């Protein structure tokens, strides 16, 4: 009997986020259409029902706002997963040069 299983990339991402959210109650996810609609490609599918709206947060289109909220959360040691906003992180790093180190994970559909 094989222990190998097949997952889509979106399914693997959703499973990894779910595992981390189970492990650490400070992890949350915010982004556009990630709750009710399960995010782009379904990468957050099922997480809203499992973890609730306090940890899976749909947001308006405002990437700059995401970064500010994520950095603020990271400063107080809350773990946040944030889809598709990596391009704004360098702006925040310039403002915080040498003063603060934070954990921030972003996820995007674009290839570099």
DSSP file (Angstrom, degrees, kcal/mol; ACC not computed):
  #  RESIDUE AA STRUCTURE BP1 BP2  ACC     N-H-->O    O-->H-N    N-H-->O    O-->H-N    TCO  KAPPA ALPHA  PHI   PSI    X-CA   Y-CA   Z-CA
    1    1 A X              0   0    0      0, 0.0     2,-0.2     0, 0.0     0, 0.0   0.000 360.0 360.0 360.0 127.6    0.0    0.0    0.0
    2    2 A X        -     0   0    0      1,-0.1     0, 0.0     2,-0.1     0, 0.0  -0.529 360.0-161.7 -81.2 141.7    1.4    3.3   -1.1
    3    3 A X        +     0   0    0     -2,-0.2     2,-0.2     2,-0.1    -1,-0.1   0.366  60.5 110.3 -99.1   2.6    1.7    6.3    1.3
    4    4 A X        -     0   0    0      2,-0.0     2,-0.3     0, 0.0    -2,-0.1  -0.550  46.5-176.3 -77.1 140.5    2.1    8.7   -1.6
    5    5 A X        -     0   0    0     -2,-0.2     2,-0.4     2,-0.0    -2,-0.1  -0.958  20.8-126.1-135.1 157.4   -0.8   11.1   -2.2
    6    6 A X        +     0   0    0     -2,-0.3     2,-0.3     0, 0.0    -2,-0.0  -0.877  28.3 173.6-107.9 134.4   -1.5   13.7   -4.9
    7    7 A X        -     0   0    0     -2,-0.4     2,-0.1     4,-0.0    -2,-0.0  -0.970  31.0-119.7-131.7 148.8   -2.4   17.3   -4.1
    8    8 A X     >  -     0   0    0     -2,-0.3     4,-2.4     1,-0.1     5,-0.2  -0.432  36.5-108.6 -73.6 164.4   -2.8   20.3   -6.3
    9    9 A X  H  > S+     0   0    0      1,-0.2     4,-2.4     2,-0.2     5,-0.2   0.924 122.6  49.9 -60.3 -43.8   -0.5   23.2   -5.5
   10   10 A X  H  > S+     0   0    0      1,-0.2     4,-2.7     2,-0.2    -1,-0.2   0.898 110.2  50.5 -62.7 -40.6   -3.4   25.1   -4.1
   11   11 A X  H  > S+     0   0    0      2,-0.2     4,-2.4     1,-0.2    -1,-0.2   0.896 110.3  49.3 -63.6 -40.6   -4.4   22.1   -2.0
   12   12 A X  H  X S+     0   0    0     -4,-2.4     4,-2.4     2,-0.2    -2,-0.2   0.894 112.0  48.8 -65.6 -40.1   -0.9   21.8   -0.6
   13   13 A X  H  X S+     0   0    0     -4,-2.4     4,-2.6     2,-0.2     5,-0.2   0.940 112.1  48.0 -64.7 -47.2   -0.7   25.5    0.2
   14   14 A X  H  X S+     0   0    0     -4,-2.7     4,-2.5     1,-0.2    -2,-0.2   0.904 113.0  49.1 -60.4 -41.1   -4.1   25.4    2.0
   15   15 A X  H  X S+     0   0    0     -4,-2.4     4,-2.6     2,-0.2    -1,-0.2   0.906 111.1  49.1 -65.3 -41.8   -3.0   22.3    3.9
   16   16 A X  H  X S+     0   0    0     -4,-2.4     4,-2.2     2,-0.2    -2,-0.2   0.917 112.8  47.1 -64.6 -43.3    0.3   23.9    4.9
   17   17 A X  H  X S+     0   0    0     -4,-2.6     4,-2.5     2,-0.2    -2,-0.2   0.927 112.3  51.1 -62.6 -44.4   -1.4   27.0    6.1
   18   18 A X  H  X S+     0   0    0     -4,-2.5     4,-2.2    -5,-0.2    -2,-0.2   0.916 109.4  49.9 -59.3 -45.4   -4.0   24.9    8.0
   19   19 A X  H  X S+     0   0    0     -4,-2.6     4,-2.1     1,-0.2    -1,-0.2   0.910 112.4  47.0 -61.1 -42.6   -1.2   22.9    9.8
   20   20 A X  H  X S+     0   0    0     -4,-2.2     4,-2.5     1,-0.2     7,-0.2   0.883 110.7  52.2 -68.1 -37.0    0.6   26.1   10.8
   21   21 A X  H  < S+     0   0    0     -4,-2.5    -1,-0.2     1,-0.2    -2,-0.2   0.853 110.5  48.5 -67.8 -33.7   -2.7   27.6   12.1
   22   22 A X  H  < S+     0   0    0     -4,-2.2    -1,-0.2    -5,-0.2    -2,-0.2   0.884 114.4  46.4 -69.5 -38.1   -3.4   24.5   14.1
   23   23 A X  H  < S+     0   0    0     -4,-2.1     2,-0.5     1,-0.2    -2,-0.2   0.871 122.0  31.8 -70.7 -39.0    0.2   24.6   15.5
   24   24 A X    ><  -     0   0    0     -4,-2.5     3,-1.8    -5,-0.1    -1,-0.2  -0.949  61.1-160.6-129.9 111.5    0.3   28.3   16.4
   25   25 A X  T 3  S+     0   0    0     -2,-0.5    -1,-0.1     1,-0.3    -4,-0.1   0.594  90.2  67.4 -67.6  -8.6   -2.9   30.2   17.4
   26   26 A X  T 3  S+     0   0    0     51,-0.1    53,-0.8     2,-0.0     2,-0.3   0.531  77.1 102.6 -87.1  -6.5   -1.2   33.5   16.5
   27   27 A X  E <   +a   79   0A   0     -3,-1.8     2,-0.3    -7,-0.2    53,-0.2  -0.605  45.8 165.1 -78.6 133.8   -1.1   32.7   12.8
   28   28 A X  E     -a   80   0A   0     51,-2.4    53,-2.6    -2,-0.3     2,-0.4  -0.958  25.5-140.3-142.1 164.1   -3.8   34.5   10.7
   29   29 A X  E     +ab  81  56A   0     26,-3.3    28,-3.1    -2,-0.3     2,-0.3  -0.979  19.0 175.9-126.7 135.7   -4.3   35.1    7.0
   30   30 A X  E     +ab  82  57A   0     51,-1.8    53,-0.8    -2,-0.4     2,-0.3  -0.996  21.8 106.3-138.7 148.1   -5.6   38.2    5.3
   31   31 A X  E >   - b   0  58A   0     26,-2.0    28,-1.9    -2,-0.3     3,-0.8  -0.964  66.7 -45.8 168.0-179.3   -6.1   39.2    1.7
   32   32 A X  T 3  S-     0   0    0     -2,-0.3     8,-0.3     1,-0.2    28,-0.1  -0.604 114.5 -16.3 -78.7 124.5   -8.6   39.8   -1.1
   33   33 A X  T 3  S+     0   0    0     -2,-0.4     6,-2.6    26,-0.4    -1,-0.2   0.738  93.6 127.9  58.9  28.5  -11.3   37.1   -1.5
   34   34 A X    <   +     0   0    0     -3,-0.8    14,-0.2     4,-0.2    13,-0.2   0.694  66.7  46.0 -88.5 -18.6   -9.4   34.6    0.6
   35   35 A X  S >  S+     0   0    0     -4,-0.3     3,-0.8     3,-0.1    13,-0.3   0.913 121.7  19.3 -85.7 -86.4  -12.3   33.7    3.0
   36   36 A X  T 3  S+     0   0    0      1,-0.3    10,-0.1     2,-0.1    -2,-0.1   0.853 135.2  38.9 -55.9 -40.8  -15.6   33.1    1.4
   37   37 A X  T 3  S-     0   0    0      8,-0.1    -1,-0.3    -4,-0.0    -3,-0.1   0.498 105.3-122.2 -94.5  -4.6  -14.1   32.4   -2.1
   38   38 A X    <   -     0   0    0     -3,-0.8     6,-2.5     6,-0.2     7,-0.6   0.648  53.0 -89.3  75.8  13.5  -11.1   30.5   -0.9
   39   39 A X  S >  S-     0   0    0     -6,-2.6     3,-2.0     5,-0.2     2,-0.2   0.112  71.2 -32.3  74.9 170.6   -8.6   32.8   -2.6
   40   40 A X  G >  S+     0   0    0     -8,-0.3     3,-1.3     1,-0.3    -2,-0.0  -0.440 136.0   2.7 -63.2 131.9   -7.1   32.8   -6.0
   41   41 A X  G 3  S-     0   0    0      1,-0.2    -1,-0.3    -2,-0.2   -31,-0.1   0.516 122.5 -79.9  66.4   7.8   -6.8   29.2   -7.2
   42   42 A X  G X  S+     0   0    0     -3,-2.0     3,-1.6    -5,-0.1    -1,-0.2   0.720  83.9 147.8  78.1  20.6   -8.4   27.9   -4.0
   43   43 A X  T <  S+     0   0    0     -3,-1.3    -4,-0.2     1,-0.3    -2,-0.1   0.579  78.2  34.4 -71.3  -8.7   -5.3   28.2   -1.9
   44   44 A X  T >> S+     0   0    0     -6,-2.5     3,-1.7    -7,-0.1     4,-0.5   0.138  85.7 148.9-125.1  18.3   -7.2   29.1    1.2
   45   45 A X  T <4 S+     0   0    0     -3,-1.6    -9,-0.1    -7,-0.6   -10,-0.1  -0.279  70.2   7.9 -57.2 131.5  -10.2   26.9    0.5
   46   46 A X  T 3> S+     0   0    0    -11,-0.3     4,-1.4   -10,-0.1    -1,-0.2   0.245  98.3 104.5  84.9 -12.6  -11.9   25.6    3.6
   47   47 A X  H <> S+     0   0    0     -3,-1.7     4,-3.1     2,-0.2     5,-0.5   0.856  73.9  56.4 -72.9 -34.3   -9.9   27.7    6.1
   48   48 A X  H  X S+     0   0    0     -4,-0.5     4,-2.4   -13,-0.3    -1,-0.2   0.943 109.3  46.4 -61.5 -47.3  -12.6   30.2    6.9
   49   49 A X  H  4 S+     0   0    0      1,-0.2    -1,-0.2     2,-0.2    -2,-0.2   0.860 119.4  41.5 -62.9 -35.3  -15.0   27.4    8.0
   50   50 A X  H  < S+     0   0    0     -4,-1.4    -2,-0.2     1,-0.1    -1,-0.2   0.871 129.6  22.7 -81.8 -38.2  -12.3   25.8   10.1
   51   51 A X  H  < S-     0   0    0     -4,-3.1     3,-0.2    -5,-0.1     4,-0.2   0.571 101.1-130.5-112.0 -12.2  -10.6   28.8   11.7
   52   52 A X    >X  -     0   0    0     -4,-2.4     4,-1.7    -5,-0.5     3,-1.3   0.062  33.3 -67.0  84.4 166.4  -13.3   31.5   11.6
   53   53 A X  T 34 S+     0   0    0      1,-0.3    -1,-0.2     2,-0.2     5,-0.1   0.614 123.0  66.7 -73.0 -12.9  -13.3   35.1   10.4
   54   54 A X  T 34 S+     0   0    0     -3,-0.2    -1,-0.3     1,-0.1     3,-0.1   0.703 115.7  27.5 -77.8 -18.4  -11.0   36.4   13.2
   55   55 A X  T <4 S+     0   0    0     -3,-1.3   -26,-3.3     1,-0.2     2,-0.5   0.587 121.7  51.7-116.7 -17.0   -8.1   34.4   11.6
   56   56 A X  E  < S-b   29   0A   0     -4,-1.7     2,-0.6   -28,-0.2    -1,-0.2  -0.925  77.6-176.5-120.6 102.0   -9.1   34.3    7.9
   57   57 A X  E     -b   30   0A   0    -28,-3.1   -26,-2.0    -2,-0.5     2,-0.3  -0.887  21.0-149.6-115.1 117.7   -9.8   37.9    7.0
   58   58 A X  E     -b   31   0A   0     -2,-0.6     2,-0.3   -28,-0.2   -26,-0.2  -0.629  25.8-169.0 -74.9 138.5  -11.1   39.2    3.6
   59   59 A X        -     0   0    0    -28,-1.9   -26,-0.4    -2,-0.3   -25,-0.1  -0.857  23.1-105.1-126.2 161.0   -9.8   42.7    3.0
   60   60 A X        -     0   0    0     -2,-0.3     2,-1.0     1,-0.1    -1,-0.1  -0.299  58.0 -77.2 -72.4 170.6  -10.5   45.4    0.5
   61   61 A X  S    S+     0   0    0      1,-0.1    -1,-0.1   -30,-0.1     2,-0.0  -0.613  85.5 122.8 -72.9 104.0   -8.0   46.0   -2.4
   62   62 A X     >  +     0   0    0     -2,-1.0     4,-2.1     1,-0.1     3,-0.3  -0.427  30.2 176.8-165.6  78.6   -5.3   47.9   -0.5
   63   63 A X  H  > S+     0   0    0      1,-0.2     4,-2.3     2,-0.2     5,-0.2   0.864  85.5  54.2 -59.2 -38.4   -1.8   46.4   -0.7
   64   64 A X  H  > S+     0   0    0      1,-0.2     4,-2.1     2,-0.2    -1,-0.2   0.902 108.2  50.5 -62.7 -39.5   -0.3   49.2    1.2
   65   65 A X  H  > S+     0   0    0     -3,-0.3     4,-2.6     2,-0.2    -2,-0.2   0.888 107.2  54.4 -63.9 -39.3   -2.8   48.7    4.0
   66   66 A X  H  X S+     0   0    0     -4,-2.1     4,-3.1     2,-0.2     5,-0.2   0.942 108.7  48.2 -58.3 -48.4   -2.0   44.9    4.0
   67   67 A X  H  X S+     0   0    0     -4,-2.3     4,-2.8     1,-0.2     5,-0.3   0.926 112.1  48.4 -61.6 -45.3    1.7   45.6    4.5
   68   68 A X  H  X S+     0   0    0     -4,-2.1     4,-2.4     1,-0.2    -1,-0.2   0.924 114.8  45.3 -60.6 -44.6    1.1   48.1    7.3
   69   69 A X  H  X S+     0   0    0     -4,-2.6     4,-2.5     2,-0.2    -2,-0.2   0.906 113.9  49.7 -65.2 -41.3   -1.3   45.7    9.1
   70   70 A X  H  X S+     0   0    0     -4,-3.1     4,-2.6    -5,-0.2    -2,-0.2   0.911 111.9  46.9 -65.8 -42.7    1.1   42.8    8.6
   71   71 A X  H  X S+     0   0    0     -4,-2.8     4,-2.3    -5,-0.2    -1,-0.2   0.921 112.3  50.8 -65.4 -42.6    4.1   44.7   10.0
   72   72 A X  H  X S+     0   0    0     -4,-2.4     4,-1.2    -5,-0.3    -2,-0.2   0.911 112.4  46.7 -59.7 -42.4    2.1   45.9   12.9
   73   73 A X  H  <>S+     0   0    0     -4,-2.5     5,-3.0     1,-0.2     3,-0.3   0.909 111.6  51.1 -65.3 -41.8    1.0   42.3   13.6
   74   74 A X  H ><5S+     0   0    0     -4,-2.6     3,-1.7     3,-0.2    29,-0.3   0.855 103.1  59.9 -65.1 -34.2    4.5   41.1   13.3
   75   75 A X  H 3<5S+     0   0    0     -4,-2.3    -1,-0.2     1,-0.3    -2,-0.2   0.868 108.4  44.1 -61.2 -36.1    5.8   43.7   15.7
   76   76 A X  T 3<5S-     0   0    0     -4,-1.2    -1,-0.3    -3,-0.3    -2,-0.2   0.145 125.2-105.6 -97.1  20.7    3.5   42.3   18.4
   77   77 A X  T < 5S+     0   0    0     -3,-1.7     2,-0.4     1,-0.2    -3,-0.2   0.722  70.9 143.9  67.5  27.9    4.5   38.7   17.4
   78   78 A X      < -     0   0    0     -5,-3.0     2,-0.5    -6,-0.1    -1,-0.2  -0.823  48.3-129.7 -91.7 137.5    1.4   37.7   15.6
   79   79 A X  E     -a   27   0A   0    -53,-0.8   -51,-2.4    -2,-0.4     2,-0.4  -0.760  29.7-174.7 -92.1 129.1    2.1   35.5   12.6
   80   80 A X  E     -a   28   0A   0     -2,-0.5    25,-1.4    23,-0.3     2,-0.5  -0.974  20.4-157.2-130.9 136.8    0.5   36.5    9.4
   81   81 A X  E     -ac  29 105A   0    -53,-2.6   -51,-1.8    -2,-0.4     2,-0.5  -0.955  19.2-173.8-109.0 128.6    0.2   35.0    5.9
   82   82 A X  E >   -ac  30 106A   0     23,-2.0    25,-2.1    -2,-0.5     3,-0.6  -0.940  15.6-137.5-133.0 110.0   -0.5   37.7    3.3
   83   83 A X  E 3  S- c   0 107A   0    -53,-0.8    25,-0.3    -2,-0.5   -51,-0.2  -0.421  71.9 -11.0 -69.2 138.0   -1.2   36.8   -0.4
   84   84 A X  T 3  S+     0   0    0     23,-9.0    -1,-0.2    -2,-0.1    24,-0.2   0.730  94.9 104.6  58.0  40.7    0.3   38.9   -3.2
   85   85 A X    X   +     0   0    0     -3,-0.6     3,-1.9    22,-0.2     4,-0.4   0.203  32.1 119.6-132.5  18.8    1.7   42.0   -1.6
   86   86 A X  G >   +     0   0    0      1,-0.3     3,-1.1     2,-0.2     4,-0.5   0.764  65.0  70.7 -56.2 -27.9    5.5   41.3   -1.7
   87   87 A X  G 3  S+     0   0    0      1,-0.2    -1,-0.3     2,-0.1     4,-0.3   0.679  95.5  52.9 -69.2 -15.8    6.2   44.4   -3.7
   88   88 A X  G X> S+     0   0    0     -3,-1.9     4,-1.2     1,-0.1     3,-0.5   0.614  85.8  83.8 -93.4 -13.3    5.4   46.7   -0.8
   89   89 A X  H <> S+     0   0    0     -3,-1.1     4,-2.2    -4,-0.4     3,-0.4   0.894  83.3  58.6 -60.0 -43.2    7.8   45.1    1.7
   90   90 A X  H 3> S+     0   0    0     -4,-0.5     4,-1.9     1,-0.2    -1,-0.2   0.868 101.5  56.4 -56.8 -34.9   10.9   47.0    0.6
   91   91 A X  H <> S+     0   0    0     -3,-0.5     4,-1.2    -4,-0.3    -1,-0.2   0.924 109.2  45.8 -60.5 -43.5    9.2   50.3    1.3
   92   92 A X  H  X S+     0   0    0     -4,-1.2     4,-1.2    -3,-0.4    -1,-0.2   0.872 108.2  56.7 -67.8 -37.3    8.6   49.3    4.9
   93   93 A X  H  < S+     0   0    0     -4,-2.2     4,-0.3     1,-0.2     3,-0.3   0.879 102.8  55.4 -63.1 -36.8   12.2   48.0    5.2
   94   94 A X  H >< S+     0   0    0     -4,-1.9     3,-0.8     1,-0.2    -1,-0.2   0.898 108.5  48.3 -61.9 -39.5   13.5   51.4    4.3
   95   95 A X  H 3< S+     0   0    0     -4,-1.2    -1,-0.2     1,-0.2    -2,-0.2   0.749 116.9  41.9 -71.7 -23.8   11.4   53.0    7.1
   96   96 A X  T >X S+     0   0    0     -4,-1.2     3,-2.7    -3,-0.3     4,-1.0   0.190  77.2 165.8-110.1  15.1   12.6   50.5    9.7
   97   97 A X  T <4 S-     0   0    0     -3,-0.8    -3,-0.1    -4,-0.3    -4,-0.0  -0.032  76.7 -20.0 -44.0 116.6   16.3   50.2    8.8
   98   98 A X  T 34 S+     0   0    0      2,-0.2    -1,-0.3     1,-0.1     3,-0.1   0.422 119.0  92.7  68.7  -1.1   18.1   48.5   11.6
   99   99 A X  T <4 S+     0   0    0     -3,-2.7     2,-0.3     1,-0.3    -2,-0.2   0.720  89.0  14.8 -96.6 -22.2   15.4   49.2   14.2
  100  100 A X     <  -     0   0    0     -4,-1.0     2,-0.4     2,-0.0    -1,-0.3  -0.994  51.0-157.2-157.3 139.4   13.3   46.2   14.0
  101  101 A X        +     0   0    0     -2,-0.3     2,-0.3    -3,-0.1     0, 0.0  -0.991  24.9 175.1-119.9 130.9   13.2   42.6   12.7
  102  102 A X        -     0   0    0     -2,-0.4     2,-0.5     2,-0.0   -27,-0.1  -0.922  32.2-118.2-133.1 156.9    9.9   40.9   12.1
  103  103 A X        +     0   0    0     -2,-0.3     2,-0.3   -29,-0.3   -23,-0.3  -0.847  40.3 164.1 -93.5 126.8    8.5   37.7   10.6
  104  104 A X        -     0   0    0     -2,-0.5     2,-0.5   -25,-0.1   -23,-0.1  -0.955  18.3-166.5-148.3 123.6    6.4   38.2    7.6
  105  105 A X  E     -c   81   0A   0    -25,-1.4   -23,-2.0    -2,-0.3     2,-0.3  -0.948   9.6-173.9-112.3 126.9    5.3   35.6    5.0
  106  106 A X  E     -c   82   0A   0     -2,-0.5     2,-0.4   -25,-0.2   -23,-0.2  -0.873   7.1-160.9-117.0 155.5    3.8   36.7    1.7
  107  107 A X  E     +c   83   0A   0    -25,-2.1   -23,-9.0    -2,-0.3     2,-0.3  -0.998  13.3 176.3-134.5 135.0    2.3   34.5   -1.0
  108  108 A X        -     0   0    0     -2,-0.4   -25,-0.0   -25,-0.3    -2,-0.0  -0.972  34.3-142.9-141.3 156.2    1.7   35.6   -4.6
  109  109 A X  S    S+     0   0    0     -2,-0.3     2,-0.1     2,-0.1    -1,-0.1   0.616  76.2  94.8 -89.6 -14.7    0.5   34.1   -7.9
  110  110 A X        -     0   0    0      1,-0.0     2,-0.4     2,-0.0    -2,-0.1  -0.441  69.7-134.0 -79.5 151.0    3.0   36.1  -10.0
  111  111 A X              0   0    0     -2,-0.1    -2,-0.1     1,-0.1    -1,-0.0  -0.830 360.0 360.0-100.4 143.9    6.4   34.6  -11.0
  112  112 A X              0   0    0     -2,-0.4    -1,-0.1     0, 0.0    -2,-0.0   0.439 360.0 360.0 -94.0 360.0    9.5   36.7  -10.7
